[in-house]
């Protein structure tokens, strides 16, 4: 029995006996279960004799941190554990949002709970809300504090009021834990700049370029256009500081065990505000080693597991999301493998699905989508994905060069086509996106833009093109229908449910104008919300379509993620067909057409899968029978079909 199973068994009994058992006794049972693994992980990361002191202090630190856990959240931990792998439920649909852009502040978000409920959203990811530098701050990912709420959003009281209200409405909250770096204004960084060597050892700092040059021989650049290199010189202390992301974001030195214990304390303080899911930001970068790219290293996996196991003792209901935008073969490792299987993150971003869907929209073909997804290693049964189309970030083209070549395409030329298709390099393309972090030397670039603008709605509306508007709406609903029916938690980026277009106001802000990602970070369109009753408006049609699919998803248990996804070959390069398999054949077959022309589906596939043995099928989205008149079915342009047996 693995650690997760043991905790569920304990939780079931603990809930029954809660009135008769002191919370500290329950904590000690969990500690006894996990301590051997915790200390073993610690020893492998910090083998030196002088680090034994920190290892021996861990049990006491964990108990001290548990005592800070509010009683209400201790009870929620046990309830979530007893419920099982709640994050795999078909009844969860999420939304990612910037608090200030959505509705000013935390109180404003709380006021909009009825809006979330109307749409069917019950899982919120709030972008960073803690204090950050006043100027450039990477959208809040340069943290001045891990717990203090930035005054522009409210205060700790308003956060606690919001989280209490979310629990009252059966909703879940995800917040970011910026685990890889702090801002250069963080208290530790300020002490380091004052000359305190204790806190200088919390970061990677060097008096000359010898070690930085050794690192940079293999380190790639994350932001080559705006923040080239991986080190920043600080004249105040005459030292070079590792800054993998931006010059104002200092990478934490986790080879120092005190950094781990201090960050664990920060993590617990954060989740004690009522957080259900911790988004572990940039976790692939956590461990640095000369001679490597310092990403996805074995030590990083052990460190993540160490965080997770310690938190499981203190707050066992909280789960981790891996923010690792890496290859499919690397991402599944963040669920834990080998001795760590099931003991790293419970959730990960399905970035491959996201980028492959955008590839299929541009090419109108699904061969790369099918080939790539079929090769993704199986994830643990207790894990799940977050499926999304857009987020606050750019779209990276992390496609497999080998698979592209197998399709007879040149990988570099193919990426160049995608960049031009989405970033207005092709006159005939309907997309209105922009380049992000273009590398003039290689021609490489990432892509920004809102979902609707990338799918042609902005250009069609500018050109007063009603046919273009219709095609765009079909694309928007088809892609959302895929993430809502694929295995995992669907996460809608706020505004996409209304078809929000690019926002160019960022160009007027000197702190944002050099970051084109702000074009897809618009203020929420509450005027469009007020006109949802006008069903002819594009925003109203998108909202109604997504709302309907969310409601259908919640009624069908087969959409819960139990590794019950099968991708089928439709023998047509424009179609994408997959099945959410259910007991006794009670599954749902999803059929989509990525082409602008009708495409034929041979019903032999449906016969082979057993969908035509009992007569006609039910079309869930159209709420009627799906009738066949021949051996071929015509799937309309950008059509989405959810089929099930009547």
N, C-alpha and C positions, 0 to 999 in steps of 0.2 A: 504494500500500500504506500503510495507516494505522499509527500507532505500535504498536498492539497486535500487528498481524500481523508487523511487523518484529521485535518482541521474541520472538514464537514461533519465527520463523525462526532468530534468533540462539540461542535456548535449545536447539533441536534439535541444532544443530551443537556448542554449548557442552557439552552432556552427553556427546556422543561424544568430544569432545577434552578432557574435564575433567582427565584425568590429565596432560595435556601442556601445559595453559595455566594461567598464573598467574591467580588470581581477580581481581587488579587489572586485568589485561588485559581480562577480560570486563566489568568495571565500566566501563572506559574506552570500550568499544564502545557500551555502553548510553548513557553520557554523551554521546558524540558524536552518537548518534541523537536524543536528547531535548533537548540543550542549546539549540538555536535556538528551540524552542517554549517552553522554560522561561524563557529570557531575554526572549522576546517577551511572554509573559504578565506577567512581572515589570514590564516597562517600561510596559505598559498600566495596571497597577495603581498603580505608583509612578513617575510620569513626571518628578518633580522632579529637578533636577541633583544635589542633595545625597543622593539615594537611589542614585546610580550606584555608590557604594562597596559597598552591600549586593549589588547585582546582580553586580559584578565578583568579589565574594567567594564567590558561590554555588558555582562549580565546586570550589573548595577545601573548602567546607563539606560538599558532597556526598561528596567523597572521604574526608574525615575521618569522616563518619557511616558510610560503607560499611565502613571499616576496623573499626568496632565491631560489625559484623554477624557473629554466630557462624558458624563454618564449616558446621556441621550445617544451619543455616537457609539458608545460601547454596545448598547442594545442594538443599534442599527447594524453593527458589525455582525452580530450573531444572527440577526434576521436575514441578512444578505447571504451569509454562509449557508444557512439552513435552506434558503431558496435554491441553492445550487449555483450553476454557472449562469447567473442572471444576465450577464453581458452577451449571452448567445440568444437571448429571447427575440422572437419575431415581433414582439410588442414594443420594441425600442426603436425610435427614430430620432436622430440627433440634428442639432443645428450649431454651427460655428459662427461666432459673432464678435465684433468689437463693441464693447459696452457703450462707448461714447458715440460711435457711428450708428448704433442700433437705436438707442433712446436715451442719450445723454449720460446716464449714470446708473449705478446699481439699483437705486430706487426705481428708475425708469424701466429697467429690465423686469423688476418685480411686478410693475404695473401691467406689463404685457404678457403675463402668464396666460390670460384668456386667449391671446393671439396664438401662442404656441399650442394650446389645447385645441383650438379650432382647426389648426392645420394637422395636428396629430403628433407634434414634436414633444418628447418627454425626456430628452437628454441634451444638455447644453454644454458647449465648450466655449467658455469666455476667454478671449484673448487676454494676455497679461494685464493685470489690474494693479500690480504693486508699483511702488515708487521707482522712478527711472530718471536719467538725466533729462534736463529741460530741452536740450537741443537734439541732435541725432541720438536715437536710442534703439534702433532696429525694431521699431514697433513695440517696445516694451521688453524685448528680449535682452536688453542691457539692464540688469537689475541693480537697484540701489538697496533693495530690501526684499526678503523672501516672504514677509508676512504683512508689512505695513501697506495699507491700501493707498494708492495715489489719490490726493485730495480731489482731483478732477472726477473721480468715480464715486467718491463717498468716503467712508471710513470703515473701521473694523465692525462697528455696530451695524451699518447698513449691509455689510457682507453677511454677517450672522443672521440678520433678518431675512435676507434673500434665501440663504441656504435652508433656513427653517421652513420658509414658505414653499420652497421646491419640494422638500420632503413631505410636507402636508399634501401636496398635489401629486405625489407619486412620481416625481421627476428626479433625474440624476444630474450631477454636476461634475464637469471635468475642468481642472485648472492645470496650467503649465508649471513644471518644476524645472527651472533653467539650471540644469545640473552640471553643465560643462564649463560655464564661465560666469563671472560677475562683471558689472561695469567697473570702470576705473574710479568711480565715486563710491563704491561699496566700502563699508568701514574697514574691512581687511586691506583693501587696496590703498586707502588713505594712510593706514598705519605703515604699510609697506613703503609708500612714497615718503613718509617721514623718516625712514631709515630703520624701522623695526625689522630686524632680520627674522624674527619668528614668523611674521606675516609675509615677508618676502618669500619664505619657504612654502607659503600657501599657493604660490604661483611658480611658473617657469621663468626665472630671471637669471641673466648672465652678464658678466662685466665686459665681455667682448663678443666678437662674432664667431668664435671658434665653434661653440656648441650650436648656436642658431644655424650656422652654415651647414653643419653636419645634419641637422634636422631637415633643412630645406632642400637638401640633395634629393630627397624622396617625397617631401610633402607637397601635395597639390594645392592650388589656390582655390579657395571657396568663392571669393569675390574679386576676381582679377582686375576688374575695371575700376572699382572704387576703393579696394583695400588690397593691393598687391602684396605678395609676401606673407609670411606668417609670424613676423616679429616686429615690434615697435620700440623705437629707442625713447627712453624717458630721461631727459637731461637732469631732472631733479635728483636722480639717484645714480646717474651714469650707468644705466643698465638696459639691456634688451629684454623685453617682456614678450612672451608668446601670446599672439593675438590672431588665432586662426580665422576668426570671422571678421571683426572690425577692430580698428585700432583702439577703440574704447571698451572692448570686451576682452577681458583677461582670462586666459584658460587656467582652470584650477589644476593644481598638481596633486593628483590622487595617489602618487607614490608616497606621499606624506600621510600616514594613518590618521593624523589629527584632522586633516581636511575631510576625511570620510565621516568621522564622528561628529564634527561640527555640522556638516551638511545633512547628516541623518537627523540631527536636532532641528534644523531648518525645515526638513521635509515633514516631520511630525507636527511641528507648529503650524505648517500650512494645511495639512489634512484635517487638523483639529478645528478648522473653520467650517467643516461640513463637506469636504471633497470626497467624491466616490471614486473618481478615476484620476490618476496622476499621469499627465502627459510628460514623459521623460524626454525633454528636449535635447536634440543633438547627441543622443547617447552613444552613437557609433564612434564619437571622437574622444571618449572619456579617458583612454589610456594612451600615452604617447611613448614612442620608442624609436630611437635613431635607427635609420636603415629601413624603415617601413613607411607606409602612407599614414600611419597612426589612426587608422579607422578599422573597425570590426576586429580588433585584436582580442585574443582569448582572455586577456586580463580585463578587458572592458566587460565581457560577458560575466565573468566572475564577480566584478564589482556591482553590476546591475543585480545579479542574484543575491549578493550580500545585502544590498539595499532592500530588496523585495522580502527576503526572509526575515530581516529585522522588523520591517513594517508589518509583516504577517503576525508577528508576536504581539505587536502593540495595537495595530488597527487592522485586524484580519479581514474586514469587509472591503477594504480599499484595494483596487486593482491598478495595474500599470499598463500604460499604452506606450509602445516603442515608437518614437519619432525618428525612424531611420529610413531615409529615402535611398535605399540601396537595391541591389539586384535581388530577384526572387529567391535565389539560392542563399543569399546572405540574410535576407529579412526573416526567414523562418527560423534562423538560429536564435533570434531574439525572443522566441517563445521558450527557449532552453532546449538543449540537446544533450545526449549522453547522461551523465550524472546530474545535470542541471535541467533535464526535461521537465517542463511544467513548473519550473521554479525561477523563471525570469519574468517576462511580461505576458499578461493574459491577452492583450490586444495589440495589433500592429496595423499601420496604414497599408492599404493595398495600393501602393503607388504604381505598381506594374499595371494593374487593371486600368487605373486612371489614364496613364500615358498611352496605353494600347488602344483605349477607346478613342482618344483624340487622333491617334494614328489612323484608325479605321474611318473616322469621319472625313479626314483629308483624302485618303486613298479610295474610299468607298468600298474597300475590301476588308475581309476579316481573317485572312489566312495567317497573318502574323499574330493577331489576337488569339486565334485558336491554338496555334503551335506553341506560343509562349506560355499560355495559361495551362496547357496540358502538361508542361514540363515543370511546373512549380511543385516542389516537394510537399508532401502531405504535412499539414500542421498537426500539433497535438489535439486530441479530442476536446480538451478543455479550453482551447484558445479560439479566438475569432479575429476577423478583420474589421477595419473601418473602411467602408467603400465610399468614395467621394469622386466628384467631378472637378470641382474647383475648391480652393482654399485661399487663405491670405497670401500664399506664396506663389512662386512661378510654376510653370509646367516644365519639368526636365524631360529630356528625351533619352531616358535610360533604357533604351531598347537593345536587345541582344544582337550584336553584329553578325554572329554566326547564323542566326535564324533569318536575318535580313538577306544575307548572302545566299542562303539556301533557296530563297524565293527569286533568285536571279537578279537581285538589286545590289548596287554599290552602297554600302552603309553610309559613307560620307555624303554621297549625292542624295540619298534618301532623307537624311536629316536636313540637308540644305533645302530640299523640297518642302519639308514640313515647316521649317522656319519661315520660308517665303510664303507658303500657303497661309499661315496664321498671322504673319507680321507684315501684311500688305505689300509683299514682294511680287505678287501675281495679280494682275489687274482683274482677272475673272473670278478670283476667290471671294466668297462672301464674308470672310472673316476680317475682323478689325482688331487685331492684337498688336502687341509691341514686343520688341526684343528686350531681354534683361540679361545683363552681364555678358554682352557680346565680346568675344575675343577676336580682334581683328586679325591676329596672326594665324588663327586656325579656322576662322569663320564659324566657330561654335557659338551657340547662344541658347538661352532659355526663353520661354514664352510667357507673356503676361496678357491679361485681358479678362473681362467678365465672361461668364459662361454664355450669356445671351449674345454678347458682341462677337465672341469667337465663333458662334454658331450662325451668325449672319443677320440677327435681328436689327442691330444698329444700322448696318448698311442698307438693309431693305427699307427701314423706316425713313432714313435720310433720302432715299431715292423714290419714296412713295410707290413702293413695289409690293402690292398686296400678295402676289404669288410668292415672292421672296419671304414675306412675313409668315405665310402659311408653312412654307418649308422649314423655316427656322423654328417655329413652334413645335412642329413634329419632331425635329431633332432634339429639342430641349426635353420634351416629354419622353421620348424614346430612351435617352441616356439616363434620365432620372428613374425611369422604369427598370432599367438594368441594375442600377445600384440598390434599388428597393427590393429586387427579387434575387440578387446574388447572395452568396453566403456571407453574412456579417452584419455589422451595424451600418445602416445608411446615414451619412452625415451631409446635410445640406448646408451650403454656405449662405449665410443670411443675405437675402436679396435675390438669390437665384430662384426662389419660389415665386418671385414676382417678375422675373425676366429683367432685372436691373442691368442697365447698360454701363459702359465704361464711365468713370468719373475723372474728368480732367482738371478738377480744381486743385489737385495736389501740385500742379505746376506753378501755382502762385505761392507755395510755401517753400522757403529756401531750405528747410530741413528735410523736405520730401522730394523736391523736384528731380533729384538725381537717382531716385529709386522708382523705376517704372512699375513696381508691384502695387504702388498706391492707386494705379488706374483701376484695379479690380478690388478696391476697398471703398465702395460708395456708402454714403449715408443711406439709412433705410428709407424706403419710399412710402411713408405713411399716407401720402395723398392717394397713391395707388391702392393702398389697403382700404381707405375710406370709400373707394369706388368699386369694391369687389362685386357688388350687386350688378354692376354693368357687365354682363357676361360676354360682351363683344370685345372688350378691351383685351389686348394680348396678355397683360399682367393678370387679369382675372381668369383667363383661360388656363394659363400656366398654373396658377394657384389652385384652381379647381381640379385640374388633372392630377397634380401631385397629391393633393388632399385625398382624392378618391383612391389613389394607389396605396397611400399609407394606411387608409382604413381597411382596404382589402388585405393588405399584408398582415395586419393585426388579427384578422379572422382566420388566417391560414397557418396552422402550426408547422406546416412543412417548410415555411420560410425561416424557422429557427435554425441556427447554424449548428448542425450535428455532422459536419463533413459529408453532407448529403447533396453534393453538387456534382453533376456529370455534364461534361461538355461533349456535344455530339457533332459529327461531321455532316452538314446538310447537303454536301455535294454541289454547293453553289458558293462561289467565293465572296458574294455580297451579303450572304445571310450569316447570322450568328444564332446558334440554337444551343440551349442548355436546359437541364432538367434539375429541379429540386425534388429528389426522390423521396417518396413517402411509403409508409407501411401498406402492404397489400395493393401496391400500384397506385395509391392515392397521392400521386405527385402533381407537380405543376410543370408544364413544358413551356419554356419561353422562346419565342421566335421573333427575330428582329431583322429588318432589311436596312443596310447602311447605304443603299444606292438611291439615286434620284429617280430611278425607273422601277416599275414592277418587276419582281423576280419570282421565279418558279421554284417551289419546294416539292420534291418527290415525296408523296405520302407513304412510300415504302418505309421511310424512316419511322413514321408514326406507327405503322403496322408492326415493325420490328420491335418497337418499344412497348407495344401492347396497348396503345392509346385508342385503337379503333376496333377492339374486340367486342365492345358493348354498344355499338352504334355511335351516334354523333357525340361530339365533345361540347363542353361548356366553355364559352369565352368569358372569362372573369371580368375583363375590362369593359366589355360591351353588354354584359349581363344577359346573354342569350346563347342559343345553340350555335355551334360552329359546324356548318354543314359542308359536306364534300360532294362535288358533282362529277369528279373525275380523279384520275390518279395523280394529277398535278394541282397544286394550290398556288394561286397568285398572291404573293405578299406585296402589299402596296409600298410606295416609297416611304422610308423611315417609319414604317408601321411597327408597332409593338403589340404582341399577342401573348396573353397568359392563358394557356389551355389546361383544362382538367377534366376528369371524367365526371359525368352528371351523377 
